[in-house]
Amino acid sequence: MKSEETPFEGGPMDGRSLPVLLGPTGTPPKTYRIPVPDDAGGPPTVLVYRRVPRAHSKRLGLPKGWKYEYSTGDEEGAGKPGSGLRWPWTKPDATPGGKPDDTHG
């Protein structure tokens, strides 16, 4: 598998870069979670970083590389698995009781 040196900004990893495995499309994952063990033996703290474009090309505006920015957890869906895009067909069924084609209620 391919990997790419990806810089990290903000949080405890500020200024460091790590080799991050690339996906099948040649991009790193949208979120990068780093578990940090607790000194007292408790549950580990998980640092969450979000992928953002490093720069954009002049002509087409395409991303020229990626970097990770620290996610504090304040923004919507930060650190929650499956909190990405929400497609219309994944919404819960709003049909009140019975089957959708039930004409007798």
C-alpha positions as CSV (number, residue, x, y, z in Angstrom):
1,M,0.0,0.0,0.0
2,K,1.1,3.6,-0.6
3,S,1.7,6.1,2.1
4,E,2.3,9.8,2.1
5,E,4.0,12.1,4.6
6,T,1.1,14.2,5.8
7,P,1.5,17.3,8.1
8,F,-0.6,17.8,11.2
9,E,-1.7,21.3,12.5
10,G,-3.0,22.2,15.9
11,G,-3.3,20.2,19.0
12,P,-0.6,18.0,20.5
13,M,0.7,16.9,17.0
14,D,1.3,20.5,15.7
15,G,4.2,20.7,13.3
16,R,4.7,16.9,13.0
17,S,4.1,14.8,9.9
18,L,3.4,11.1,9.8
19,P,3.3,8.6,7.0
20,V,-0.5,8.0,6.4
21,L,-1.8,5.2,4.3
22,L,-3.6,6.2,1.2
23,G,-7.0,4.8,0.1
24,P,-7.8,3.3,-3.3
25,T,-8.4,6.8,-4.8
26,G,-5.0,8.0,-3.6
27,T,-6.2,10.2,-0.8
28,P,-5.7,9.8,3.0
29,P,-8.8,9.1,5.2
30,K,-11.1,12.0,6.1
31,T,-10.5,11.6,9.8
32,Y,-7.4,10.4,11.6
33,R,-7.8,9.2,15.2
34,I,-4.7,8.9,17.4
35,P,-5.3,7.0,20.7
36,V,-3.1,8.4,23.6
37,P,-2.7,6.1,26.6
38,D,-3.6,7.5,30.0
39,D,-0.7,7.5,32.6
40,A,-3.1,6.4,35.3
41,G,-4.1,3.3,33.4
42,G,-7.6,4.7,32.5
43,P,-9.2,4.7,29.0
44,P,-7.0,6.3,26.3
45,T,-7.7,9.8,25.1
46,V,-8.4,9.9,21.3
47,L,-7.1,12.9,19.3
48,V,-9.2,13.5,16.2
49,Y,-7.8,15.3,13.2
50,R,-9.8,16.3,10.0
51,R,-8.4,16.2,6.5
52,V,-8.3,19.6,4.7
53,P,-6.6,20.6,1.4
54,R,-3.1,21.9,1.7
55,A,-3.5,24.3,-1.2
56,H,-5.5,24.6,-4.4
57,S,-4.3,24.6,-8.0
58,K,-4.6,27.9,-9.9
59,R,-6.4,26.9,-13.0
60,L,-9.0,24.3,-11.8
61,G,-9.0,24.8,-8.1
62,L,-8.2,21.2,-7.3
63,P,-6.5,20.3,-4.0
64,K,-2.8,20.0,-4.2
65,G,-2.1,17.7,-1.3
66,W,-3.7,17.2,2.1
67,K,-3.0,18.1,5.7
68,Y,-4.8,17.3,9.0
69,E,-6.2,20.0,11.3
70,Y,-7.0,19.3,15.0
71,S,-10.7,18.8,15.7
72,T,-11.6,20.1,19.1
73,G,-15.0,18.4,19.1
74,D,-16.9,21.7,19.1
75,E,-17.9,21.4,15.4
76,E,-21.0,19.3,14.5
77,G,-20.3,15.6,14.3
78,A,-16.7,15.8,15.5
79,G,-15.3,12.6,16.7
80,K,-18.5,10.6,16.1
81,P,-18.2,7.6,13.8
82,G,-20.5,7.8,10.8
83,S,-21.0,11.6,11.1
84,G,-20.2,12.4,7.5
85,L,-22.6,13.0,4.7
86,R,-26.3,12.3,5.3
87,W,-28.0,11.0,2.2
88,P,-31.8,11.5,1.7
89,W,-32.4,7.7,1.4
90,T,-30.8,7.1,4.8
91,K,-33.3,9.2,6.8
92,P,-35.5,7.3,9.2
93,D,-38.9,6.3,7.8
94,A,-41.4,9.2,8.4
95,T,-44.4,7.1,7.5
96,P,-46.8,7.0,10.5
97,G,-47.7,3.4,11.4
98,G,-48.6,0.7,9.0
99,K,-47.2,0.0,5.5
100,P,-46.5,2.8,3.1
101,D,-49.1,1.5,0.6
102,D,-51.7,0.6,3.2
103,T,-54.8,2.6,2.3
104,H,-56.9,1.7,5.3
105,G,-54.5,3.2,7.9
